[in-house]
Amino acid sequence: MNEPIDYEREYDNRARFPEFPDVLALWLREAKRFRADARAELDIAYGPSPRQRLDLYLPDGDHGEAPVALLIHGGYWQRLDGRTYAHFARGLVESGLRVAVPSYDLCPSVPVGTIVTQMQRCALLLWQRFGRRLVAVGHSAGGHLAACLAGTDWRALDNGAPADLVRVCVPISGLFDLPPLVGTTVNQALRLDMEEAVRQSPVLWRPLPDGLRLSAHVGGRESSEYVRQSRDLARAWQTAGAATALRVVEGASHFSILDELLAPDSVMTQDILENAAQAAILPR
């Protein structure tokens, strides 16, 4: 007989990876340096609240034709902001993409569903400005939000955007099946009941836009639940008609896995670029 899953332990990344305070301090230093030195448009409003802002990082030689990626921060929908993740745009920017890094309102001030709506609003702003389909990349809770964008029925929003506004989704150590969180301390801020947790679980969303490409990455040192979350999303969306792939990055933690985004020649960055090319977002 299988032992019951200890969801509290499975989803407590700070206990599993006690090095996180040092990692966060490094992120803050590197992000501040990148944000100061990069070609960028900073603090662009996409909604009315102070946190509904994005920073747009621009590649050298951008003359209006560069593809657009949306890089969404993590923090269990209740911590951090886009500025913390600024430097993780580097590999994609050096590869010739514009990269938008948004912040969003946090739980418990707003519910998870409101954050999803804010990210949809952010994606629409980028569409209205550039007229280009998007690559959505996100880490942890940001992976959930990226998947929500990929699974959105944009026509139902009646906004003029194409049905396949987000053609490529690359979640990194993401969360797509939220009911296991309901009984954990994570949910003290999220305040999800089981019905809402199901509603906000993109692993269950149907139908999916035609031509959608999903490439999920998860660290080999992460909990079995994190690996399952990515595996189940890849399987479910493949069954629903998307082109999907799952990569388990051996030796990577929930936090160190992001280091691949720093370099244009890393496996992760190249995977994003190849999917963008296959989806006709990036020229082959």
C-alpha positions as CSV (number, residue, x, y, z in Angstrom):
1,M,0.0,0.0,0.0
2,N,1.4,3.4,-1.0
3,E,2.1,5.9,1.7
4,P,-0.1,9.1,1.6
5,I,1.6,12.0,-0.1
6,D,2.9,14.7,2.4
7,Y,1.9,17.7,0.2
8,E,3.2,20.2,2.8
9,R,6.7,18.7,2.4
10,E,6.4,18.2,-1.3
11,Y,5.6,21.9,-2.0
12,D,7.8,23.5,0.7
13,N,10.7,24.6,-1.6
14,R,12.3,26.8,1.0
15,A,12.7,23.8,3.3
16,R,13.9,21.6,0.5
17,F,16.4,24.1,-0.7
18,P,17.7,26.0,2.4
19,E,20.2,27.9,0.2
20,F,17.4,30.0,-1.2
21,P,18.2,33.2,0.9
22,D,21.7,33.3,-0.6
23,V,20.3,32.6,-4.1
24,L,17.7,35.4,-3.7
25,A,20.4,37.9,-2.6
26,L,22.4,37.0,-5.7
27,W,19.3,37.4,-8.0
28,L,18.7,40.8,-6.6
29,R,22.3,42.0,-7.2
30,E,22.4,40.5,-10.7
31,A,18.9,41.8,-11.6
32,K,19.7,45.3,-10.5
33,R,22.9,45.3,-12.6
34,F,21.1,44.0,-15.6
35,R,18.2,46.4,-15.3
36,A,20.6,49.3,-15.1
37,D,22.7,48.3,-18.1
38,A,20.2,46.8,-20.5
39,R,18.4,48.5,-23.4
40,A,15.0,48.8,-21.9
41,E,11.7,50.5,-21.5
42,L,10.9,50.4,-17.8
43,D,7.7,50.5,-15.7
44,I,5.2,50.3,-18.5
45,A,1.7,50.2,-17.1
46,Y,-0.6,47.4,-18.4
47,G,-3.3,47.9,-15.7
48,P,-4.4,50.3,-13.0
49,S,-2.7,49.0,-9.8
50,P,1.0,50.0,-9.0
51,R,2.2,46.4,-9.5
52,Q,0.7,46.1,-12.9
53,R,3.9,47.2,-14.6
54,L,6.3,45.5,-17.0
55,D,9.9,46.1,-18.0
56,L,10.6,45.6,-21.7
57,Y,14.2,44.5,-22.6
58,L,15.3,45.1,-26.1
59,P,18.0,43.4,-28.2
60,D,20.7,45.3,-29.9
61,G,19.7,46.3,-33.4
62,D,16.0,45.9,-32.7
63,H,14.3,47.8,-35.5
64,G,10.7,46.8,-34.7
65,E,10.9,43.2,-36.1
66,A,12.1,41.3,-33.0
67,P,9.9,38.5,-31.7
68,V,8.3,39.0,-28.2
69,A,8.6,36.8,-25.2
70,L,6.8,37.2,-21.9
71,L,8.9,36.1,-18.8
72,I,6.7,35.6,-15.7
73,H,8.2,35.5,-12.2
74,G,7.4,33.0,-9.5
75,G,6.9,33.2,-5.8
76,Y,3.8,31.1,-5.2
77,W,1.6,34.0,-6.4
78,Q,2.4,35.8,-3.1
79,R,6.0,36.9,-3.2
80,L,8.6,38.6,-5.4
81,D,8.2,40.7,-8.5
82,G,9.4,41.1,-12.1
83,R,12.5,43.1,-11.1
84,T,13.8,40.2,-9.2
85,Y,13.9,38.2,-12.4
86,A,15.2,40.9,-14.7
87,H,18.6,39.2,-15.5
88,F,16.9,36.0,-16.6
89,A,15.9,37.8,-19.7
90,R,19.6,38.0,-20.8
91,G,19.8,34.8,-22.9
92,L,16.7,35.6,-24.9
93,V,17.6,39.2,-25.4
94,E,21.0,38.3,-26.6
95,S,19.3,35.8,-29.0
96,G,17.4,38.7,-30.6
97,L,14.1,38.7,-28.7
98,R,12.2,41.4,-26.9
99,V,11.5,40.2,-23.4
100,A,8.7,41.6,-21.3
101,V,9.1,40.9,-17.6
102,P,5.9,41.9,-15.7
103,S,5.0,42.2,-12.0
104,Y,1.5,41.5,-10.8
105,D,-0.7,41.9,-7.7
106,L,-0.1,39.3,-5.1
107,C,-2.2,37.0,-2.9
108,P,-3.9,37.5,-0.5
109,S,-4.6,41.0,-1.7
110,V,-6.1,39.5,-4.9
111,P,-7.1,35.9,-5.7
112,V,-5.2,33.7,-8.1
113,G,-7.9,34.1,-10.8
114,T,-7.3,37.9,-10.7
115,I,-3.6,37.4,-11.3
116,V,-4.4,35.2,-14.4
117,T,-6.6,38.0,-15.7
118,Q,-3.8,40.5,-15.1
119,M,-1.4,38.4,-17.2
120,Q,-4.0,38.1,-19.9
121,R,-4.2,41.9,-19.9
122,C,-0.4,42.1,-20.1
123,A,-0.3,39.8,-23.1
124,L,-3.0,41.8,-24.8
125,L,-1.0,45.0,-24.3
126,L,2.0,43.4,-26.0
127,W,-0.2,42.2,-28.9
128,Q,-1.7,45.7,-29.3
129,R,1.7,47.3,-29.4
130,F,3.6,44.8,-31.5
131,G,1.0,42.8,-33.4
132,R,3.0,39.6,-32.8
133,R,2.2,36.3,-31.2
134,L,4.0,35.6,-28.0
135,V,6.3,33.1,-26.4
136,A,5.2,32.6,-22.7
137,V,8.0,31.6,-20.3
138,G,7.4,31.3,-16.6
139,H,9.0,29.9,-13.4
140,S,7.1,28.2,-10.6
141,A,3.8,30.1,-10.1
142,G,4.9,32.0,-13.3
143,G,4.9,28.6,-15.1
144,H,1.3,28.3,-14.1
145,L,0.5,31.7,-15.4
146,A,2.4,31.0,-18.7
147,A,0.3,27.8,-19.1
148,C,-2.9,29.8,-18.4
149,L,-2.0,32.2,-21.2
150,A,-1.3,29.3,-23.5
151,G,-4.7,27.8,-22.7
152,T,-6.7,31.0,-22.9
153,D,-9.6,31.2,-25.3
154,W,-8.7,34.6,-26.6
155,R,-11.7,34.9,-28.9
156,A,-13.9,34.6,-25.8
157,L,-12.3,37.8,-24.5
158,D,-13.6,39.6,-27.6
159,N,-10.5,41.7,-28.0
160,G,-9.4,41.2,-31.6
161,A,-6.4,39.1,-30.6
162,P,-5.8,35.8,-32.6
163,A,-7.0,32.6,-31.1
164,D,-3.4,31.4,-30.9
165,L,-1.9,34.6,-29.4
166,V,0.4,32.5,-27.2
167,R,1.8,29.8,-29.5
168,V,4.7,28.6,-27.4
169,C,4.6,27.9,-23.6
170,V,7.8,27.1,-21.7
171,P,7.0,26.5,-18.0
172,I,10.0,26.0,-15.7
173,S,9.3,24.1,-12.5
174,G,5.6,25.0,-12.9
175,L,2.4,24.3,-11.1
176,F,-0.6,23.3,-13.2
177,D,-2.8,21.1,-10.9
178,L,-3.7,23.2,-7.9
179,P,-5.9,21.0,-5.7
180,P,-2.9,19.5,-3.9
181,L,-2.1,22.9,-2.6
182,V,-5.4,23.4,-0.8
183,G,-4.4,21.7,2.4
184,T,-0.9,23.2,2.6
185,T,0.4,26.4,4.2
186,V,0.9,27.8,0.7
187,N,-2.9,28.2,0.6
188,Q,-3.0,30.5,3.6
189,A,-2.4,33.4,1.2
190,L,-4.1,31.8,-1.9
191,R,-7.3,31.0,-0.1
192,L,-8.3,28.5,-2.7
193,D,-11.2,26.2,-2.1
194,M,-11.3,22.9,-4.0
195,E,-13.7,24.2,-6.7
196,E,-11.5,27.3,-7.4
197,A,-8.4,25.2,-7.3
198,V,-9.8,23.0,-10.1
199,R,-11.0,26.1,-12.0
200,Q,-7.4,27.6,-12.0
201,S,-5.7,24.3,-13.0
202,P,-4.6,24.6,-16.7
203,V,-3.8,20.9,-16.8
204,L,-7.6,20.6,-17.2
205,W,-8.3,23.4,-19.7
206,R,-9.8,22.5,-23.0
207,P,-9.9,23.2,-25.9
208,L,-6.4,24.3,-26.6
209,P,-5.4,26.7,-29.4
210,D,-4.4,25.0,-32.7
211,G,-0.6,24.7,-33.2
212,L,0.3,25.2,-29.5
213,R,3.8,24.0,-28.5
214,L,4.6,23.2,-24.9
215,S,8.1,22.5,-23.5
216,A,8.2,21.9,-19.8
217,H,11.4,21.9,-17.8
218,V,11.8,20.8,-14.2
219,G,14.8,20.2,-11.9
220,G,16.0,16.7,-11.1
221,R,16.4,17.7,-7.5
222,E,12.9,18.8,-7.1
223,S,10.1,17.0,-5.3
224,S,8.2,14.2,-6.9
225,E,5.2,16.4,-7.0
226,Y,6.9,19.1,-9.1
227,V,8.1,16.5,-11.5
228,R,4.6,15.0,-11.7
229,Q,3.0,18.4,-12.3
230,S,5.2,19.0,-15.4
231,R,4.8,15.4,-16.6
232,D,1.0,15.5,-16.3
233,L,0.7,18.8,-18.1
234,A,2.8,17.5,-21.0
235,R,0.7,14.3,-21.2
236,A,-2.6,16.0,-20.9
237,W,-1.9,18.7,-23.5
238,Q,-0.4,16.2,-25.9
239,T,-3.6,14.2,-25.7
240,A,-5.5,17.4,-26.4
241,G,-3.5,18.0,-29.6
242,A,-0.5,20.2,-28.5
243,A,3.1,19.4,-29.4
244,T,4.7,18.7,-26.0
245,A,8.0,17.8,-24.5
246,L,9.2,17.3,-20.9
247,R,12.9,17.8,-19.8
248,V,14.1,16.9,-16.4
249,V,17.3,18.8,-15.7
250,E,19.5,16.5,-13.7
251,G,21.2,18.1,-10.7
252,A,19.0,21.3,-10.9
253,S,17.1,22.6,-8.0
254,H,13.9,24.6,-8.1
255,F,16.0,27.8,-8.2
256,S,19.3,26.8,-10.0
257,I,17.3,25.6,-13.0
258,L,16.8,29.2,-14.0
259,D,20.5,29.7,-14.6
260,E,20.2,28.3,-18.1
261,L,18.2,31.4,-19.1
262,L,21.3,33.6,-18.5
263,A,23.1,32.2,-21.7
264,P,21.9,32.3,-25.3
265,D,23.6,28.9,-26.0
266,S,22.1,26.9,-23.1
267,V,19.9,24.0,-23.7
268,M,16.9,25.8,-22.3
269,T,17.4,29.0,-24.3
270,Q,17.9,27.0,-27.5
271,D,14.8,25.0,-26.8
272,I,12.8,28.2,-26.4
273,L,14.2,29.5,-29.7
274,E,13.6,26.2,-31.6
275,N,10.0,26.1,-30.4
276,A,9.5,29.7,-31.4
277,A,10.9,28.8,-34.9
278,Q,8.7,25.8,-35.2
279,A,5.7,27.9,-34.3
280,A,6.7,30.6,-36.9
281,I,7.3,33.2,-34.2
282,L,11.0,33.2,-34.9
283,P,12.4,32.9,-38.4
284,R,14.1,29.5,-39.0
